[in-house]
């Protein structure tokens, strides 16, 4: 980045931090509408189909800021999946809906560019009707509509939004251990699609890539925040006549927290820079490597922070547990670290076969 | 620049030298190959990538340096024998030495006409380097140096040694130190190879008994030693990591080949994590190279990268061993890997131990020192 881009990046980060002060831990419609009206959900729009990937690589500090504030609701799903997809496919209708506060979520398969396995779509006089079930849809209880990917009778994927209430829709709402992430199972019986997005596979892959990297930015931002809080705490807290941060056992844990955070940061922005150079052909090895490393790093940093805070770390009030909960749920429900690791391994094996 | 370098490597690197390492060859062969390669690279005009052009280097930074490192690593070329001195002593001379010293010393170093070793650590001064006791006493025309150095790589073959000594008798710790260049071929120098745990002998003890150093072979002034050494150690960390982190990414490909489908299945869960850690280590080093080429100091990111690389590398070997299974330690085919695994234990020790790296990182975060 040039010096000017760096200054812009920092300023944007501070502006977002301001906007998110007092953001509630649990989903709240009024707060969501305020966020939607503020325009922050559109931060990655940019220009044209290549805009979102380029904006992601340019807006490092604000993207990491989403991990510092931990806002409730499908924030990154809108910022980094839905609105970029809309931008890439020029499906503009949804943009106004989002800005006015309508809450969209998406099934995990959909945000990962694959089809929901138990969902079918049939066309009925010009309307697509969806039937079947989808498990573990993040934020389903908070959403007005959810994007799912059904399979048509000739085997093609159909990306569509369905309402989360009304005739033919049954949801089984639930919560996760993260107060900002609700979840639910969805059953559909001939439900008409309210929106259909005609997206080619490349567009879906790009949106999935941007979302994965946004989750990494959240993870890195959270890690950085935990590190800052830990450094302050161990510098102030005294035992045995000195700050506990002067003991090597603590010092070395903190050093490991920084090493994990900075290595994750390097991997994330390297992957994002590559995506920005080839937006329609995501570098999946780098993106999956980033998911695995950032997801794991965030979890480890949260555990180490709790450890360094001692008894205080284990209290509700200290608030470290909110980051720990976020890393656990984000690393499995939203951006599955284990699945990314398996993809990496398949990639590694495939390179050997090529040479053989 | 990439194409001509790739062509040069293809034309001049003998196939049997590709990926040659102590895992598969004896000490003398390794030394011979690394020295010859140093000569060939220099004659071709491709040595000393980061050294300033004013003193005979290529002065590469940024994408050019990355391209250079990528091509060299991809070719499987060995590290040249004088890599340590070229990466550390040459920049120290360029920054703090006299023009006469630069003219006299750097050329034969790059050409591998003279071989170099580094004399820093002592039996009582490793991580705590300021505690060195090797003493340099002023004599007519120069200094008489007495003391003992340890962990001196390739001292057995070296013609010269750059050595940290105490120039002031009553001085303590960081004060009163000097950096000098010593001729290894004199009666006051005795070299004893040490056997490392992998079974090879590059490390040595060096016993100095009134070894003579010419006044012209002191770098800077007496008392400058600590400052020059700190600069030298920073160079060491920066120069070592570039190639090694990129080489590790290449090793990852080799690991998949060695493991095969069956081996991968045995360790799949951890392998994804190790794969990610290898790529993240590479990303951290690339970022540092970018920072350096933009004229910024990586600061805390240097110890971060060293710690990250060394840990990831050791984990890679552990995982490959687990994945291959019992054959790993018995089979000739994987013997090279097993040897490298033994060697890798030194990576969290040399170039500043992991514990020291963590202390440096913690200090950089403002954590108070222990007392």
Interface residues (C-beta under 8 A of the other chain):
Chain A: X227 X231 X234 X235 X242 X243 X245 X246 X247 X248 X250 X251 X252 X254 X255 X256 X258 X259 X262 X263 X264 X266 X267 X269 X270 X285 X286 X288 X289 X290 X291 X292 X293 X296 X338 X340 X341 X342 X343 X344 X345 X348 X349 X351 X352 X355
Chain B: X252 X253 X256 X257 X261 X264 X268 X269 X271 X272 X273 X275 X276 X277 X279 X280 X281 X283 X284 X286 X287 X300 X301 X304 X305 X307 X308 X355 X357 X358 X359 X361 X362 X365 X366 X367 X368 X369 X370 X371
